[in-house]
Amino acid sequence: MEREQKQAIIRDLSKKLVLLAGPRQAGKTTLAKEIGAHFENSVYLNYDRLEDRNIIKQEAWLPKTDLLILDEIHKMPKWKNYLKGVFDTKNPHLKILVTGSARLDIFRQAGDSLAGRYYLHHLLPLSPAELVSVGHDSDINRFLERGGFPEPYLAADLVDAKRWRLQYVDSLFREEILSMENVHDLRAMQLIFELLRKRVGSAVSYVSLAEDVGISVNTVKRYIGIFEALYLVFRVTPFSNNIARSLLKEPKIYFFDVGLVDGDIGAKLENLFAVSLLKYTLLKTDYAAEPYALHYLRTKEKQKVDFAICNGGKVEQIIEVKTGDKSLSRELIYFHSKYGFPTTQAVLNLKRERMEKGISVRTADDFLEKLQGLSLG
């Protein structure tokens, strides 16, 4: 199945170096190799392979190479300076695509030796909107059962999807986390991971997690930061015009893989919306160059709404997610009437779509399928 970002990446390769970031097994290597098929002399090199590593260090690819694909290059010491040197001295016809399962975009926080030389693309798991955009059928119940990673979602057998998930988590802990020097208590980290699986949809208290596991608050934050760096989880913070205040408030933490949620159908549905909305905001940022972000709303009186899509620090729309069609959320009515935000209540099992009190009540699958963030116009 062709990914919706393929043509956008090919287009950007003619302009700058392209960094393709995203979760492990989201399809980055497959997509990179499919893009390579559009070039006459593409070369794929993975830093994890010893033979490839030597070629990378010696820059020993052939002069006729027109697309150089470097996978897992972030594991190379001083990889940013290496890429800068390769890009600045390359043959004019050479295009460079860099992929990695850890956050290739995290270096932006501490200086950027590649400034002006790259375009960043995020490849997240499949979403209902992406499937529709490439002419593939979308099934919201399949997403809730299997998550959006390509292999489990497309697997013919549900057992194969479950086997994939066990291997996925096990390999992340064995191959990625154990290699990190700042992990001293793997058992505590696994407990934090399991507790987060059970708390999807709720604001997460670092203090509470620390007390439950018997470690310090700073250690909890560091472990969750590692999960974020490996694209296991992502944080959604409460919206605030004061960015510092927003970051200090308790976040909600979601999984890139909906299948990892240990909760009821409501928790899984909210997580599916979270990762789909995050994907939407990243596509808007990557391709429209607009400062989109995903938040949730919460007042001092603890009135809250599941999600707020923000652009340039302003709320663009708010969304509440429900499994059943009982009545409008009172909190949703409050925020809509007070602030006038475009407002949607998305419902999994909905008898009839309608407008009520200025609020759009829509089926969850229709909302997600039409959540198109990619525009190549």
N, C-alpha and C positions, 0 to 999 in steps of 0.2 A: 504494500500500500504506500503510495507516494505521500510524503508529508507536505503540509501546506506551505511551509517556509522554504522549500527547496529552491524555487525560482528567485526568491528574495536574496538568498545566500549567494547563488550564482551571480546575480546582478552586482552584489556588493564586492565580490571577489575581484571584479575588474577595477575597483576603486582603491581598496585598501586590504590589509590583512584582516581576516575574519576570525574572531574567537567564538566558538560554539560551546556554550556552557549549559549544564543541566544535570539532572540526576543520573546516576549509573543505570544503565539498561533502559534509558528513555528512548534510545534509538539513534544516538549521535553517530556512532561508528557506522551503522547501516546507512544513515543519510549521507555521511561523508563519502562513503564508497560509491553510493549512487550518483553523487555529484561528480566524483572522479570519473565515472563512465562518460561524462559529457566532454572530457578532455582527452586528447590523443596520447599524452605521455604523463599520466598522473602517477604519483608515488605515494604509498601509504606506509608510514613508519610509526611504530608504537614504542614509546620509551621503556615500556615494561619488558620488551624483548631485547636480549643482550645484543643480537646481531644488528637490530635496528638502532639500538643505543649507540653503537660504535659509528654507524653511518651518520647519525644525527650529530654526534660530537665532532666528527671530521668534516661535516657538510659534504658528504661524498656522493650525493645524488648526481645523476648525469646532467650535463648542461642543457640537454633538450627537454628536461622536465618542465611541464607547463602548469601543473598543479601539485604542490607539496602539501600532503596531509600529515600533520604531526599530532599524534594521540598521546594523552597523558603526559604532555611535555612539562606540566606544572611540577612534576616530581623531580625535574632536573634542577640542580643548584643554580641559582642566578638565571632562571629561565627567561625572565623578562629582558635582561640585558642580552641574552643569547638571541632571542627573537628580534630585538631591535637591530642587532648587528646583521642578522640574516636578511631582514627586510631592507635595511639601508644599503646593502651591497648586492642585492639579488639582480639577476638578469631582468630586463624590462618585461619579458613575456611570462615570467614566473608569478603564479598566484599562490597564496599561502592560506591554508585553512587549519586552524588549531582547535582541537577538541579536548575535553577533559571532564571527569566525573566529579571532581571537587570544584569549588567555586573559583572559576577563572576571573570573576569580576570582583573578588574580595580585595585584590591588590589596590583597587582604586581608593581605598580608605587611607593608604599610607604612601602616597606618591605614585607616580605612574610614568615609568621610563618609556612606555609605548604611546604616550600622549600624541594624538593626531595621526596615529599610524593604523588604527584598527576600527572596525565596527563590531559591536558585541551583539550576539544573537543568543537568546535563551530557547532551548528545546525542552519543553516539559512533556509529561505524559499526554496521551491522547485525551481529547475532550469531546463532548457532543458537538460543539461548534466546528471543531476541526474535521470530524468525520463527515459532517454535512458538507463542509466546504470542498472536500475531495470526492464527493459523490458516493460516500459509504453510508450504510444504514447505521443509525445510532440507537442504542437501547439503554435507557437510564437504569433499568433494573440490572442489566449486565454490568454497568459501571459500579453500581452499589455493591454488587456481589464480588466483582473481580478487580476493581480499580481500573485506572487508565493506562498502565504500562502496557506497551504493545504485546509482549509475549503472553501474559495471562489474559488480557482482554480478548485477543484473537484466538486463543487456544480452543481447540474443538472440545476438549474435556475439562470440566471444572476441577477434577483431581490434579490435572497437569498445572492448572493455574495455582492451586494451593501448594503444590510441590515447588513451583517457581518461587513463591513468596518465602518459604522456609529457607531455600538456598540463598535468596537475595539478602535476607537479614543476617543469616549466618556468615556469609562471605564479607559483608560490610564490617561486622564485628571482628572477624578473624584477620582479614587482609588490610583493612583501613585503620580501624580504631586501635588495634593492638600495636600498630607501628608508630603510634603517636607517643612522643616522650612525656607529654603532660597528662597522660592517663595512668593513674596510680591504683585505682580500684575498679576493675572491670565489672565486678559484681554490683557495686553501687550504681555504675552507669547503666547496667542492664535493668536495674530496679527503676531508675528514673525513666528509662525508655518504656517499661511496662506501665508505669503510673500515667505517663502522658497518653498512652493508648486509651486509657480509661477516662480521661478528662477532656476529650475533644468536645468543643462547644462551650466550655466553661473558662472563665478567666483563671489563669494559672498563677498560684502564689508560690514564689520561690522559697519563701520561709516555710510554708506548709510542706513542700517537697523535701526540703532539707531536714525537717523534723521527722518526716516519715521514713527517710532512708538513713538518718543519723550522720549526715555530713554537713559541711558548711554551706551557707547560701552562695558564696562565691564559687564553690565547687559545682553546685547545681547549675549556676549560670554558665560556667565553663563547659560543662558536659552538654548542656543544651546548645551552646555555641558550636560545639563539635558536630552535633546532629544537624545543625543548620548548614555548616560548611560542607557536609557530605550530602546535602539535599535529602535528608530523611524527613525533616520537619521545616516549617516556616512559621514565623510569628505574625500575628495580625494585632496591631496595637490600637487602642482607642483613639479616635480622631480628636485632635486639639490644634488650635491655631498656634499654640506654643509647642514647637517640636520637642523641646527638651522635656516638657511636662508629659507629652504623649508617651515618650520612651520610658519614663519612670513608672507609668501606670501599668497595672497587670495586663499582660498580653493574653490573647488566646493562641493556642499552638495547634497547628494542623499538620497532617501528614501528606506528603506528595503522593503516597500510595493509599488510596481510600481503603484498600483491603486490610491495612494494618490497624484500622480503628476497632477498638474493643468496646463496642457499645451497641445501642439499639439502632433501628433504621433512621431515627431522627438525627443521631450523631453522624452516621454515615452520610446522610443526605447533606447535612451542613458542611461536612468535610469536602464532599464533591463540589459543592458550590464554592467553597473557599479556594480550592486548587484551580477551578475553572475561572473564577474571578481574578485570581493572581495571574493566571496565564493571559487573560484579557489585558490586564494592566501592563504586563511586561511586553506584550505585542504592541500595544499602543506606544510604549516608551521606545522600544527598539526600532519601530518602523515609521511612526509618526513624529518621533522626537518630542513627545509631549510628556510632562512630568506627572504621570499617573501613579497612584498609590492605592492600596487596599487597607481600609481600616474598619473598625466597628464603632458604634455610638454608645456612649454611656454617660449619664448625668450623675451629679452628686447624690441624687435621690435614687440612684441605681436603676433608672429607666434605661433600657438598652434596645438596640436594634442590631441584628446579626452582622450586616455589612454596609459599608459606605464606600462607593467608588469615588475617589477624589482626583481632581486635576488641578495642578498648580496651587495646592493648599486649600481648594474649595470643594465642597461636596457636590458631586455631579448627580448622583442618585443613591438611594438607599434601598436595601433589600432585606426582607424578612423571609425566612424559610420555614415552611410547615409541612408536616406529613399528611394532615387531614384538613378538609374544608369545613371548619366549624364556624368561625367568625373572624372578623378583622382583628389583628393584634391591637390592643389598646395603646401600647407603646408606639406602634407604627403610626396610629392616628395622631398621637401627641406630637411626634416629631414632624409629621407632614403638616399639621394645622399650624404649628408654631413657626416653622422655618420655610415651608413651601417647597421642600425638596421633591423632585420627581421620585415617586415611591412605588415599589412593587412588593406584593406578597406572593411568593412563589410556592405553589402547593403540589405535593407529589400526587395525591389522589384528589383531583378536583372535578366536580360535576360540570361546572359551567364557568368559563372565563367571563369577567365582568369588570366594570369600573364602579367603585363604591367609595363615596366620600372623597373623590379625587384620587383614590388609590387603585392602581391596576392589579387585579387579582388574576394570576396566570398559572398555567400548568408549569411545573418545574422543568419538564423535558423541553417544552417550547421555549422557555426563557433561555435555557442553556444552549440549545441548538442555534439560537439567533444571536448568541453572544460573540459576535465576530469582531476580533480585535485587529486582524491583519488586513491592511489595505495596501495594495501595490500601485494604486493609481498614479 
